[in-house]
Amino acid sequence: MSKQTSVNWFDEQIQEKVIAQDTVARKMIIEISMDDYMDIKRQSQVLFEKQIIDAYLHGVFNRRKRGASKYYQENYEQ
């Protein structure tokens, strides 16, 4: 099972705030309070930091040396 990147998680949270879309004009209207936005941003930053730390530790302790690209594919691609 793949993990979710902080960017994907952030996008999902913002997509939940979409109140209207215009596919012809390629626009969407998002309604979100500043407090909710700042909370989503903070949580996303925490998740990103954890992912960077996990990737570093994985690289330090993984003796099979699968490579960064393969690590990303196995853990974050859906």
mmJSON file of the N, C-alpha and C atoms, coordinates in Angstrom:
{"data_MODEL":{"atom_site":{
"group_PDB":["ATOM","ATOM","ATOM","ATOM","ATOM","ATOM","ATOM","ATOM","ATOM","ATOM","ATOM","ATOM","ATOM","ATOM","ATOM","ATOM","ATOM","ATOM","ATOM","ATOM","ATOM","ATOM","ATOM","ATOM","ATOM","ATOM","ATOM","ATOM","ATOM","ATOM","ATOM","ATOM","ATOM","ATOM","ATOM","ATOM","ATOM","ATOM","ATOM","ATOM","ATOM","ATOM","ATOM","ATOM","ATOM","ATOM","ATOM","ATOM","ATOM","ATOM","ATOM","ATOM","ATOM","ATOM","ATOM","ATOM","ATOM","ATOM","ATOM","ATOM","ATOM","ATOM","ATOM","ATOM","ATOM","ATOM","ATOM","ATOM","ATOM","ATOM","ATOM","ATOM","ATOM","ATOM","ATOM","ATOM","ATOM","ATOM","ATOM","ATOM","ATOM","ATOM","ATOM","ATOM","ATOM","ATOM","ATOM","ATOM","ATOM","ATOM","ATOM","ATOM","ATOM","ATOM","ATOM","ATOM","ATOM","ATOM","ATOM","ATOM","ATOM","ATOM","ATOM","ATOM","ATOM","ATOM","ATOM","ATOM","ATOM","ATOM","ATOM","ATOM","ATOM","ATOM","ATOM","ATOM","ATOM","ATOM","ATOM","ATOM","ATOM","ATOM","ATOM","ATOM","ATOM","ATOM","ATOM","ATOM","ATOM","ATOM","ATOM","ATOM","ATOM","ATOM","ATOM","ATOM","ATOM","ATOM","ATOM","ATOM","ATOM","ATOM","ATOM","ATOM","ATOM","ATOM","ATOM","ATOM","ATOM","ATOM","ATOM","ATOM","ATOM","ATOM","ATOM","ATOM","ATOM","ATOM","ATOM","ATOM","ATOM","ATOM","ATOM","ATOM","ATOM","ATOM","ATOM","ATOM","ATOM","ATOM","ATOM","ATOM","ATOM","ATOM","ATOM","ATOM","ATOM","ATOM","ATOM","ATOM","ATOM","ATOM","ATOM","ATOM","ATOM","ATOM","ATOM","ATOM","ATOM","ATOM","ATOM","ATOM","ATOM","ATOM","ATOM","ATOM","ATOM","ATOM","ATOM","ATOM","ATOM","ATOM","ATOM","ATOM","ATOM","ATOM","ATOM","ATOM","ATOM","ATOM","ATOM","ATOM","ATOM","ATOM","ATOM","ATOM","ATOM","ATOM","ATOM","ATOM","ATOM","ATOM","ATOM","ATOM","ATOM","ATOM","ATOM","ATOM","ATOM","ATOM","ATOM","ATOM","ATOM","ATOM"],
"id":[1,2,3,4,5,6,7,8,9,10,11,12,13,14,15,16,17,18,19,20,21,22,23,24,25,26,27,28,29,30,31,32,33,34,35,36,37,38,39,40,41,42,43,44,45,46,47,48,49,50,51,52,53,54,55,56,57,58,59,60,61,62,63,64,65,66,67,68,69,70,71,72,73,74,75,76,77,78,79,80,81,82,83,84,85,86,87,88,89,90,91,92,93,94,95,96,97,98,99,100,101,102,103,104,105,106,107,108,109,110,111,112,113,114,115,116,117,118,119,120,121,122,123,124,125,126,127,128,129,130,131,132,133,134,135,136,137,138,139,140,141,142,143,144,145,146,147,148,149,150,151,152,153,154,155,156,157,158,159,160,161,162,163,164,165,166,167,168,169,170,171,172,173,174,175,176,177,178,179,180,181,182,183,184,185,186,187,188,189,190,191,192,193,194,195,196,197,198,199,200,201,202,203,204,205,206,207,208,209,210,211,212,213,214,215,216,217,218,219,220,221,222,223,224,225,226,227,228,229,230,231,232,233,234],
"type_symbol":["N","C","C","N","C","C","N","C","C","N","C","C","N","C","C","N","C","C","N","C","C","N","C","C","N","C","C","N","C","C","N","C","C","N","C","C","N","C","C","N","C","C","N","C","C","N","C","C","N","C","C","N","C","C","N","C","C","N","C","C","N","C","C","N","C","C","N","C","C","N","C","C","N","C","C","N","C","C","N","C","C","N","C","C","N","C","C","N","C","C","N","C","C","N","C","C","N","C","C","N","C","C","N","C","C","N","C","C","N","C","C","N","C","C","N","C","C","N","C","C","N","C","C","N","C","C","N","C","C","N","C","C","N","C","C","N","C","C","N","C","C","N","C","C","N","C","C","N","C","C","N","C","C","N","C","C","N","C","C","N","C","C","N","C","C","N","C","C","N","C","C","N","C","C","N","C","C","N","C","C","N","C","C","N","C","C","N","C","C","N","C","C","N","C","C","N","C","C","N","C","C","N","C","C","N","C","C","N","C","C","N","C","C","N","C","C","N","C","C","N","C","C","N","C","C","N","C","C","N","C","C","N","C","C"],
"label_atom_id":["N","CA","C","N","CA","C","N","CA","C","N","CA","C","N","CA","C","N","CA","C","N","CA","C","N","CA","C","N","CA","C","N","CA","C","N","CA","C","N","CA","C","N","CA","C","N","CA","C","N","CA","C","N","CA","C","N","CA","C","N","CA","C","N","CA","C","N","CA","C","N","CA","C","N","CA","C","N","CA","C","N","CA","C","N","CA","C","N","CA","C","N","CA","C","N","CA","C","N","CA","C","N","CA","C","N","CA","C","N","CA","C","N","CA","C","N","CA","C","N","CA","C","N","CA","C","N","CA","C","N","CA","C","N","CA","C","N","CA","C","N","CA","C","N","CA","C","N","CA","C","N","CA","C","N","CA","C","N","CA","C","N","CA","C","N","CA","C","N","CA","C","N","CA","C","N","CA","C","N","CA","C","N","CA","C","N","CA","C","N","CA","C","N","CA","C","N","CA","C","N","CA","C","N","CA","C","N","CA","C","N","CA","C","N","CA","C","N","CA","C","N","CA","C","N","CA","C","N","CA","C","N","CA","C","N","CA","C","N","CA","C","N","CA","C","N","CA","C","N","CA","C","N","CA","C","N","CA","C","N","CA","C","N","CA","C","N","CA","C","N","CA","C"],
"label_alt_id":[null,null,null,null,null,null,null,null,null,null,null,null,null,null,null,null,null,null,null,null,null,null,null,null,null,null,null,null,null,null,null,null,null,null,null,null,null,null,null,null,null,null,null,null,null,null,null,null,null,null,null,null,null,null,null,null,null,null,null,null,null,null,null,null,null,null,null,null,null,null,null,null,null,null,null,null,null,null,null,null,null,null,null,null,null,null,null,null,null,null,null,null,null,null,null,null,null,null,null,null,null,null,null,null,null,null,null,null,null,null,null,null,null,null,null,null,null,null,null,null,null,null,null,null,null,null,null,null,null,null,null,null,null,null,null,null,null,null,null,null,null,null,null,null,null,null,null,null,null,null,null,null,null,null,null,null,null,null,null,null,null,null,null,null,null,null,null,null,null,null,null,null,null,null,null,null,null,null,null,null,null,null,null,null,null,null,null,null,null,null,null,null,null,null,null,null,null,null,null,null,null,null,null,null,null,null,null,null,null,null,null,null,null,null,null,null,null,null,null,null,null,null,null,null,null,null,null,null,null,null,null,null,null,null],
"label_comp_id":["MET","MET","MET","SER","SER","SER","LYS","LYS","LYS","GLN","GLN","GLN","THR","THR","THR","SER","SER","SER","VAL","VAL","VAL","ASN","ASN","ASN","TRP","TRP","TRP","PHE","PHE","PHE","ASP","ASP","ASP","GLU","GLU","GLU","GLN","GLN","GLN","ILE","ILE","ILE","GLN","GLN","GLN","GLU","GLU","GLU","LYS","LYS","LYS","VAL","VAL","VAL","ILE","ILE","ILE","ALA","ALA","ALA","GLN","GLN","GLN","ASP","ASP","ASP","THR","THR","THR","VAL","VAL","VAL","ALA","ALA","ALA","ARG","ARG","ARG","LYS","LYS","LYS","MET","MET","MET","ILE","ILE","ILE","ILE","ILE","ILE","GLU","GLU","GLU","ILE","ILE","ILE","SER","SER","SER","MET","MET","MET","ASP","ASP","ASP","ASP","ASP","ASP","TYR","TYR","TYR","MET","MET","MET","ASP","ASP","ASP","ILE","ILE","ILE","LYS","LYS","LYS","ARG","ARG","ARG","GLN","GLN","GLN","SER","SER","SER","GLN","GLN","GLN","VAL","VAL","VAL","LEU","LEU","LEU","PHE","PHE","PHE","GLU","GLU","GLU","LYS","LYS","LYS","GLN","GLN","GLN","ILE","ILE","ILE","ILE","ILE","ILE","ASP","ASP","ASP","ALA","ALA","ALA","TYR","TYR","TYR","LEU","LEU","LEU","HIS","HIS","HIS","GLY","GLY","GLY","VAL","VAL","VAL","PHE","PHE","PHE","ASN","ASN","ASN","ARG","ARG","ARG","ARG","ARG","ARG","LYS","LYS","LYS","ARG","ARG","ARG","GLY","GLY","GLY","ALA","ALA","ALA","SER","SER","SER","LYS","LYS","LYS","TYR","TYR","TYR","TYR","TYR","TYR","GLN","GLN","GLN","GLU","GLU","GLU","ASN","ASN","ASN","TYR","TYR","TYR","GLU","GLU","GLU","GLN","GLN","GLN"],
"label_asym_id":["A","A","A","A","A","A","A","A","A","A","A","A","A","A","A","A","A","A","A","A","A","A","A","A","A","A","A","A","A","A","A","A","A","A","A","A","A","A","A","A","A","A","A","A","A","A","A","A","A","A","A","A","A","A","A","A","A","A","A","A","A","A","A","A","A","A","A","A","A","A","A","A","A","A","A","A","A","A","A","A","A","A","A","A","A","A","A","A","A","A","A","A","A","A","A","A","A","A","A","A","A","A","A","A","A","A","A","A","A","A","A","A","A","A","A","A","A","A","A","A","A","A","A","A","A","A","A","A","A","A","A","A","A","A","A","A","A","A","A","A","A","A","A","A","A","A","A","A","A","A","A","A","A","A","A","A","A","A","A","A","A","A","A","A","A","A","A","A","A","A","A","A","A","A","A","A","A","A","A","A","A","A","A","A","A","A","A","A","A","A","A","A","A","A","A","A","A","A","A","A","A","A","A","A","A","A","A","A","A","A","A","A","A","A","A","A","A","A","A","A","A","A","A","A","A","A","A","A","A","A","A","A","A","A"],
"label_entity_id":["1","1","1","1","1","1","1","1","1","1","1","1","1","1","1","1","1","1","1","1","1","1","1","1","1","1","1","1","1","1","1","1","1","1","1","1","1","1","1","1","1","1","1","1","1","1","1","1","1","1","1","1","1","1","1","1","1","1","1","1","1","1","1","1","1","1","1","1","1","1","1","1","1","1","1","1","1","1","1","1","1","1","1","1","1","1","1","1","1","1","1","1","1","1","1","1","1","1","1","1","1","1","1","1","1","1","1","1","1","1","1","1","1","1","1","1","1","1","1","1","1","1","1","1","1","1","1","1","1","1","1","1","1","1","1","1","1","1","1","1","1","1","1","1","1","1","1","1","1","1","1","1","1","1","1","1","1","1","1","1","1","1","1","1","1","1","1","1","1","1","1","1","1","1","1","1","1","1","1","1","1","1","1","1","1","1","1","1","1","1","1","1","1","1","1","1","1","1","1","1","1","1","1","1","1","1","1","1","1","1","1","1","1","1","1","1","1","1","1","1","1","1","1","1","1","1","1","1","1","1","1","1","1","1"],
"label_seq_id":[1,1,1,2,2,2,3,3,3,4,4,4,5,5,5,6,6,6,7,7,7,8,8,8,9,9,9,10,10,10,11,11,11,12,12,12,13,13,13,14,14,14,15,15,15,16,16,16,17,17,17,18,18,18,19,19,19,20,20,20,21,21,21,22,22,22,23,23,23,24,24,24,25,25,25,26,26,26,27,27,27,28,28,28,29,29,29,30,30,30,31,31,31,32,32,32,33,33,33,34,34,34,35,35,35,36,36,36,37,37,37,38,38,38,39,39,39,40,40,40,41,41,41,42,42,42,43,43,43,44,44,44,45,45,45,46,46,46,47,47,47,48,48,48,49,49,49,50,50,50,51,51,51,52,52,52,53,53,53,54,54,54,55,55,55,56,56,56,57,57,57,58,58,58,59,59,59,60,60,60,61,61,61,62,62,62,63,63,63,64,64,64,65,65,65,66,66,66,67,67,67,68,68,68,69,69,69,70,70,70,71,71,71,72,72,72,73,73,73,74,74,74,75,75,75,76,76,76,77,77,77,78,78,78],
"pdbx_PDB_ins_code":[null,null,null,null,null,null,null,null,null,null,null,null,null,null,null,null,null,null,null,null,null,null,null,null,null,null,null,null,null,null,null,null,null,null,null,null,null,null,null,null,null,null,null,null,null,null,null,null,null,null,null,null,null,null,null,null,null,null,null,null,null,null,null,null,null,null,null,null,null,null,null,null,null,null,null,null,null,null,null,null,null,null,null,null,null,null,null,null,null,null,null,null,null,null,null,null,null,null,null,null,null,null,null,null,null,null,null,null,null,null,null,null,null,null,null,null,null,null,null,null,null,null,null,null,null,null,null,null,null,null,null,null,null,null,null,null,null,null,null,null,null,null,null,null,null,null,null,null,null,null,null,null,null,null,null,null,null,null,null,null,null,null,null,null,null,null,null,null,null,null,null,null,null,null,null,null,null,null,null,null,null,null,null,null,null,null,null,null,null,null,null,null,null,null,null,null,null,null,null,null,null,null,null,null,null,null,null,null,null,null,null,null,null,null,null,null,null,null,null,null,null,null,null,null,null,null,null,null,null,null,null,null,null,null],
"Cartn_x":[0.853,0.0,0.889,0.616,1.455,1.033,2.004,1.759,1.311,0.921,0.483,1.499,1.902,2.839,2.136,2.928,2.361,1.651,2.158,1.523,0.163,0.09,-1.197,-2.199,-1.726,-2.595,-3.124,-2.224,-2.614,-3.672,-3.433,-4.376,-5.749,-5.781,-7.066,-7.821,-7.107,-7.749,-8.34,-7.607,-8.092,-9.245,-9.156,-10.236,-11.57,-11.503,-12.728,-13.389,-12.65,-13.169,-13.7,-13.638,-14.137,-15.653,-16.177,-17.633,-18.224,-17.372,-17.862,-16.695,-17.028,-16.02,-16.591,-15.749,-16.095,-15.055,-15.426,-14.461,-14.104,-15.012,-14.722,-13.655,-13.838,-12.876,-11.693,-11.773,-10.716,-10.444,-11.54,-11.448,-12.249,-11.848,-12.64,-12.671,-13.742,-13.889,-13.72,-12.807,-12.506,-12.872,-13.618,-13.979,-13.373,-12.509,-11.827,-11.491,-11.671,-11.314,-9.792,-9.283,-7.839,-7.34,-8.107,-7.707,-7.607,-8.608,-8.568,-7.394,-7.168,-6.048,-4.718,-4.525,-3.27,-3.087,-4.178,-4.095,-3.711,-4.321,-3.988,-2.532,-2.11,-0.72,0.242,-0.047,0.816,0.902,-0.239,-0.252,0.528,0.404,1.135,2.638,3.062,4.483,5.021,4.222,4.621,4.77,3.821,3.892,5.108,5.387,6.551,7.837,7.955,9.157,9.343,8.252,8.319,8.772,8.261,8.637,10.111,10.631,12.053,12.908,12.528,13.273,13.226,12.032,11.896,12.757,12.75,13.541,15.031,15.471,16.881,17.259,16.444,16.744,16.704,15.76,15.673,16.959,17.456,18.681,19.901,19.949,21.094,21.111,19.944,19.895,19.592,19.212,18.897,20.174,20.643,21.894,21.69,20.449,20.206,20.384,20.366,20.58,19.69,18.389,17.425,17.375,17.794,17.76,16.577,16.772,15.746,14.489,14.649,13.483,12.606,13.221,12.455,11.793,12.494,11.917,10.654,10.738,9.586,8.426,8.714,7.67,6.979,7.745,7.182,6.381,6.745,6.116,5.097,5.199,4.328,3.508,3.885,3.063,1.85,0.736,-0.512,-0.96],
"Cartn_y":[-1.188,0.0,1.238,2.137,3.322,4.388,5.168,6.292,7.48,8.51,9.713,10.819,11.507,12.609,13.779,14.647,15.832,16.718,16.742,17.543,16.957,15.622,14.987,15.213,15.084,15.286,16.721,17.693,19.103,19.336,18.777,18.951,18.372,17.201,16.607,17.502,18.064,18.936,20.174,20.753,21.948,21.582,20.433,20.003,19.876,19.507,19.394,20.753,21.826,23.183,23.817,23.083,23.611,23.71,24.886,25.07,25.22,25.494,25.612,25.409,24.847,24.659,25.091,25.69,26.056,25.384,24.242,23.475,24.171,24.982,25.703,26.765,27.545,28.599,28.048,26.776,26.117,26.865,27.134,27.834,27.084,27.26,26.734,27.763,27.726,28.611,27.763,28.203,27.505,28.422,27.883,28.67,28.016,28.765,28.231,29.381,29.133,30.166,30.219,31.34,31.479,30.476,30.275,29.317,27.904,27.506,26.174,26.054,27.083,27.055,26.925,27.715,27.671,26.306,25.707,24.382,23.323,23.371,22.438,22.621,23.86,24.146,23.605,23.835,23.354,21.825,21.168,19.703,19.16,19.846,19.442,19.574,20.639,20.841,19.772,19.404,18.352,17.024,16.711,15.478,15.483,16.613,16.727,16.492,17.113,16.937,15.465,14.801,13.38,12.553,12.879,12.134,12.329,13.519,13.778,12.988,13.005,12.26,10.764,10.25,8.828,8.451,9.298,9.011,9.003,9.941,9.986,8.727,8.396,7.211,5.945,5.884,4.728,4.611,5.717,5.713,5.338,5.805,5.518,4.046,3.507,2.155,1.071,1.451,0.448,0.063,-1.114,-1.569,-2.165,-2.339,-2.9,-1.854,-0.598,0.522,0.424,0.432,0.34,1.6,2.692,3.947,4.804,6.098,7.046,6.959,6.777,6.71,5.506,4.372,3.171,3.323,3.93,4.186,5.046,6.107,6.984,6.206,5.443,4.679,3.706,3.005,2.025,2.65,3.848,4.427,5.519,6.194,7.354,7.344,6.574,6.55,5.682,6.135,5.402,4.669],
"Cartn_z":[0.0,0.0,0.0,-0.89,-1.005,-0.003,0.405,1.297,0.453,1.115,0.422,0.671,-0.385,-0.203,0.476,1.057,1.701,0.685,-0.536,-1.6,-1.946,-2.094,-2.395,-1.268,-0.033,1.115,1.142,0.935,0.906,-0.174,-1.364,-2.468,-2.125,-1.525,-1.136,-0.167,0.786,1.768,1.1,0.164,-0.545,-1.482,-2.149,-3.048,-2.309,-1.031,-0.228,-0.012,-0.24,-0.024,-1.315,-2.432,-3.708,-3.64,-3.964,-3.939,-5.342,-6.344,-7.715,-8.678,-9.861,-10.902,-12.242,-13.042,-14.408,-15.297,-15.866,-16.656,-17.961,-18.487,-19.729,-19.479,-18.44,-18.101,-17.3,-16.921,-16.14,-14.834,-14.101,-12.827,-11.778,-10.539,-9.431,-8.32,-7.574,-6.431,-5.176,-4.337,-3.099,-1.941,-0.99,0.178,1.408,2.092,3.261,4.21,5.488,6.462,6.584,7.022,7.21,8.243,9.305,10.337,9.765,8.978,8.366,7.398,6.6,5.657,6.392,7.429,8.179,8.848,9.316,9.926,8.895,7.723,6.649,6.232,6.104,5.729,6.774,8.049,9.128,9.131,8.992,8.968,7.771,6.647,5.454,5.67,6.316,6.59,7.545,8.543,9.482,8.738,7.872,7.084,6.168,5.54,4.658,5.439,6.597,7.415,7.783,8.183,8.529,7.329,6.141,4.938,4.603,4.785,4.527,5.519,6.779,7.799,7.505,7.18,6.855,5.648,4.625,3.424,3.752,4.575,4.966,5.739,6.75,7.552,6.712,5.8,4.91,4.089,3.611,2.811,3.627,4.872,5.733,6.136,6.453,7.0,5.969,4.772,3.749,3.023,3.26,2.652,1.264,0.831,-0.504,-1.598,-1.236,-2.165,-3.415,-3.193,-4.29,-5.129,-4.595,-5.333,-4.933,-5.018,-4.599,-5.453,-6.748,-7.639,-7.306,-7.093,-6.761,-5.402,-4.435,-3.117,-3.245,-4.053,-4.244,-4.867,-5.907,-6.589,-5.64,-4.835,-3.932,-2.799,-2.379,-1.208,-1.487,-2.631,-2.832,-4.107,-5.109,-6.327,-6.092,-6.666,-6.434,-7.668],
"occupancy":[1.0,1.0,1.0,1.0,1.0,1.0,1.0,1.0,1.0,1.0,1.0,1.0,1.0,1.0,1.0,1.0,1.0,1.0,1.0,1.0,1.0,1.0,1.0,1.0,1.0,1.0,1.0,1.0,1.0,1.0,1.0,1.0,1.0,1.0,1.0,1.0,1.0,1.0,1.0,1.0,1.0,1.0,1.0,1.0,1.0,1.0,1.0,1.0,1.0,1.0,1.0,1.0,1.0,1.0,1.0,1.0,1.0,1.0,1.0,1.0,1.0,1.0,1.0,1.0,1.0,1.0,1.0,1.0,1.0,1.0,1.0,1.0,1.0,1.0,1.0,1.0,1.0,1.0,1.0,1.0,1.0,1.0,1.0,1.0,1.0,1.0,1.0,1.0,1.0,1.0,1.0,1.0,1.0,1.0,1.0,1.0,1.0,1.0,1.0,1.0,1.0,1.0,1.0,1.0,1.0,1.0,1.0,1.0,1.0,1.0,1.0,1.0,1.0,1.0,1.0,1.0,1.0,1.0,1.0,1.0,1.0,1.0,1.0,1.0,1.0,1.0,1.0,1.0,1.0,1.0,1.0,1.0,1.0,1.0,1.0,1.0,1.0,1.0,1.0,1.0,1.0,1.0,1.0,1.0,1.0,1.0,1.0,1.0,1.0,1.0,1.0,1.0,1.0,1.0,1.0,1.0,1.0,1.0,1.0,1.0,1.0,1.0,1.0,1.0,1.0,1.0,1.0,1.0,1.0,1.0,1.0,1.0,1.0,1.0,1.0,1.0,1.0,1.0,1.0,1.0,1.0,1.0,1.0,1.0,1.0,1.0,1.0,1.0,1.0,1.0,1.0,1.0,1.0,1.0,1.0,1.0,1.0,1.0,1.0,1.0,1.0,1.0,1.0,1.0,1.0,1.0,1.0,1.0,1.0,1.0,1.0,1.0,1.0,1.0,1.0,1.0,1.0,1.0,1.0,1.0,1.0,1.0,1.0,1.0,1.0,1.0,1.0,1.0,1.0,1.0,1.0,1.0,1.0,1.0],
"B_iso_or_equiv":[0.0,0.0,0.0,0.0,0.0,0.0,0.0,0.0,0.0,0.0,0.0,0.0,0.0,0.0,0.0,0.0,0.0,0.0,0.0,0.0,0.0,0.0,0.0,0.0,0.0,0.0,0.0,0.0,0.0,0.0,0.0,0.0,0.0,0.0,0.0,0.0,0.0,0.0,0.0,0.0,0.0,0.0,0.0,0.0,0.0,0.0,0.0,0.0,0.0,0.0,0.0,0.0,0.0,0.0,0.0,0.0,0.0,0.0,0.0,0.0,0.0,0.0,0.0,0.0,0.0,0.0,0.0,0.0,0.0,0.0,0.0,0.0,0.0,0.0,0.0,0.0,0.0,0.0,0.0,0.0,0.0,0.0,0.0,0.0,0.0,0.0,0.0,0.0,0.0,0.0,0.0,0.0,0.0,0.0,0.0,0.0,0.0,0.0,0.0,0.0,0.0,0.0,0.0,0.0,0.0,0.0,0.0,0.0,0.0,0.0,0.0,0.0,0.0,0.0,0.0,0.0,0.0,0.0,0.0,0.0,0.0,0.0,0.0,0.0,0.0,0.0,0.0,0.0,0.0,0.0,0.0,0.0,0.0,0.0,0.0,0.0,0.0,0.0,0.0,0.0,0.0,0.0,0.0,0.0,0.0,0.0,0.0,0.0,0.0,0.0,0.0,0.0,0.0,0.0,0.0,0.0,0.0,0.0,0.0,0.0,0.0,0.0,0.0,0.0,0.0,0.0,0.0,0.0,0.0,0.0,0.0,0.0,0.0,0.0,0.0,0.0,0.0,0.0,0.0,0.0,0.0,0.0,0.0,0.0,0.0,0.0,0.0,0.0,0.0,0.0,0.0,0.0,0.0,0.0,0.0,0.0,0.0,0.0,0.0,0.0,0.0,0.0,0.0,0.0,0.0,0.0,0.0,0.0,0.0,0.0,0.0,0.0,0.0,0.0,0.0,0.0,0.0,0.0,0.0,0.0,0.0,0.0,0.0,0.0,0.0,0.0,0.0,0.0,0.0,0.0,0.0,0.0,0.0,0.0],
"pdbx_formal_charge":[null,null,null,null,null,null,null,null,null,null,null,null,null,null,null,null,null,null,null,null,null,null,null,null,null,null,null,null,null,null,null,null,null,null,null,null,null,null,null,null,null,null,null,null,null,null,null,null,null,null,null,null,null,null,null,null,null,null,null,null,null,null,null,null,null,null,null,null,null,null,null,null,null,null,null,null,null,null,null,null,null,null,null,null,null,null,null,null,null,null,null,null,null,null,null,null,null,null,null,null,null,null,null,null,null,null,null,null,null,null,null,null,null,null,null,null,null,null,null,null,null,null,null,null,null,null,null,null,null,null,null,null,null,null,null,null,null,null,null,null,null,null,null,null,null,null,null,null,null,null,null,null,null,null,null,null,null,null,null,null,null,null,null,null,null,null,null,null,null,null,null,null,null,null,null,null,null,null,null,null,null,null,null,null,null,null,null,null,null,null,null,null,null,null,null,null,null,null,null,null,null,null,null,null,null,null,null,null,null,null,null,null,null,null,null,null,null,null,null,null,null,null,null,null,null,null,null,null,null,null,null,null,null,null],
"auth_seq_id":[1,1,1,2,2,2,3,3,3,4,4,4,5,5,5,6,6,6,7,7,7,8,8,8,9,9,9,10,10,10,11,11,11,12,12,12,13,13,13,14,14,14,15,15,15,16,16,16,17,17,17,18,18,18,19,19,19,20,20,20,21,21,21,22,22,22,23,23,23,24,24,24,25,25,25,26,26,26,27,27,27,28,28,28,29,29,29,30,30,30,31,31,31,32,32,32,33,33,33,34,34,34,35,35,35,36,36,36,37,37,37,38,38,38,39,39,39,40,40,40,41,41,41,42,42,42,43,43,43,44,44,44,45,45,45,46,46,46,47,47,47,48,48,48,49,49,49,50,50,50,51,51,51,52,52,52,53,53,53,54,54,54,55,55,55,56,56,56,57,57,57,58,58,58,59,59,59,60,60,60,61,61,61,62,62,62,63,63,63,64,64,64,65,65,65,66,66,66,67,67,67,68,68,68,69,69,69,70,70,70,71,71,71,72,72,72,73,73,73,74,74,74,75,75,75,76,76,76,77,77,77,78,78,78],
"auth_comp_id":["MET","MET","MET","SER","SER","SER","LYS","LYS","LYS","GLN","GLN","GLN","THR","THR","THR","SER","SER","SER","VAL","VAL","VAL","ASN","ASN","ASN","TRP","TRP","TRP","PHE","PHE","PHE","ASP","ASP","ASP","GLU","GLU","GLU","GLN","GLN","GLN","ILE","ILE","ILE","GLN","GLN","GLN","GLU","GLU","GLU","LYS","LYS","LYS","VAL","VAL","VAL","ILE","ILE","ILE","ALA","ALA","ALA","GLN","GLN","GLN","ASP","ASP","ASP","THR","THR","THR","VAL","VAL","VAL","ALA","ALA","ALA","ARG","ARG","ARG","LYS","LYS","LYS","MET","MET","MET","ILE","ILE","ILE","ILE","ILE","ILE","GLU","GLU","GLU","ILE","ILE","ILE","SER","SER","SER","MET","MET","MET","ASP","ASP","ASP","ASP","ASP","ASP","TYR","TYR","TYR","MET","MET","MET","ASP","ASP","ASP","ILE","ILE","ILE","LYS","LYS","LYS","ARG","ARG","ARG","GLN","GLN","GLN","SER","SER","SER","GLN","GLN","GLN","VAL","VAL","VAL","LEU","LEU","LEU","PHE","PHE","PHE","GLU","GLU","GLU","LYS","LYS","LYS","GLN","GLN","GLN","ILE","ILE","ILE","ILE","ILE","ILE","ASP","ASP","ASP","ALA","ALA","ALA","TYR","TYR","TYR","LEU","LEU","LEU","HIS","HIS","HIS","GLY","GLY","GLY","VAL","VAL","VAL","PHE","PHE","PHE","ASN","ASN","ASN","ARG","ARG","ARG","ARG","ARG","ARG","LYS","LYS","LYS","ARG","ARG","ARG","GLY","GLY","GLY","ALA","ALA","ALA","SER","SER","SER","LYS","LYS","LYS","TYR","TYR","TYR","TYR","TYR","TYR","GLN","GLN","GLN","GLU","GLU","GLU","ASN","ASN","ASN","TYR","TYR","TYR","GLU","GLU","GLU","GLN","GLN","GLN"],
"auth_asym_id":["A","A","A","A","A","A","A","A","A","A","A","A","A","A","A","A","A","A","A","A","A","A","A","A","A","A","A","A","A","A","A","A","A","A","A","A","A","A","A","A","A","A","A","A","A","A","A","A","A","A","A","A","A","A","A","A","A","A","A","A","A","A","A","A","A","A","A","A","A","A","A","A","A","A","A","A","A","A","A","A","A","A","A","A","A","A","A","A","A","A","A","A","A","A","A","A","A","A","A","A","A","A","A","A","A","A","A","A","A","A","A","A","A","A","A","A","A","A","A","A","A","A","A","A","A","A","A","A","A","A","A","A","A","A","A","A","A","A","A","A","A","A","A","A","A","A","A","A","A","A","A","A","A","A","A","A","A","A","A","A","A","A","A","A","A","A","A","A","A","A","A","A","A","A","A","A","A","A","A","A","A","A","A","A","A","A","A","A","A","A","A","A","A","A","A","A","A","A","A","A","A","A","A","A","A","A","A","A","A","A","A","A","A","A","A","A","A","A","A","A","A","A","A","A","A","A","A","A","A","A","A","A","A","A"],
"auth_atom_id":["N","CA","C","N","CA","C","N","CA","C","N","CA","C","N","CA","C","N","CA","C","N","CA","C","N","CA","C","N","CA","C","N","CA","C","N","CA","C","N","CA","C","N","CA","C","N","CA","C","N","CA","C","N","CA","C","N","CA","C","N","CA","C","N","CA","C","N","CA","C","N","CA","C","N","CA","C","N","CA","C","N","CA","C","N","CA","C","N","CA","C","N","CA","C","N","CA","C","N","CA","C","N","CA","C","N","CA","C","N","CA","C","N","CA","C","N","CA","C","N","CA","C","N","CA","C","N","CA","C","N","CA","C","N","CA","C","N","CA","C","N","CA","C","N","CA","C","N","CA","C","N","CA","C","N","CA","C","N","CA","C","N","CA","C","N","CA","C","N","CA","C","N","CA","C","N","CA","C","N","CA","C","N","CA","C","N","CA","C","N","CA","C","N","CA","C","N","CA","C","N","CA","C","N","CA","C","N","CA","C","N","CA","C","N","CA","C","N","CA","C","N","CA","C","N","CA","C","N","CA","C","N","CA","C","N","CA","C","N","CA","C","N","CA","C","N","CA","C","N","CA","C","N","CA","C","N","CA","C","N","CA","C","N","CA","C","N","CA","C","N","CA","C"],
"pdbx_PDB_model_num":[1,1,1,1,1,1,1,1,1,1,1,1,1,1,1,1,1,1,1,1,1,1,1,1,1,1,1,1,1,1,1,1,1,1,1,1,1,1,1,1,1,1,1,1,1,1,1,1,1,1,1,1,1,1,1,1,1,1,1,1,1,1,1,1,1,1,1,1,1,1,1,1,1,1,1,1,1,1,1,1,1,1,1,1,1,1,1,1,1,1,1,1,1,1,1,1,1,1,1,1,1,1,1,1,1,1,1,1,1,1,1,1,1,1,1,1,1,1,1,1,1,1,1,1,1,1,1,1,1,1,1,1,1,1,1,1,1,1,1,1,1,1,1,1,1,1,1,1,1,1,1,1,1,1,1,1,1,1,1,1,1,1,1,1,1,1,1,1,1,1,1,1,1,1,1,1,1,1,1,1,1,1,1,1,1,1,1,1,1,1,1,1,1,1,1,1,1,1,1,1,1,1,1,1,1,1,1,1,1,1,1,1,1,1,1,1,1,1,1,1,1,1,1,1,1,1,1,1,1,1,1,1,1,1]
}}}
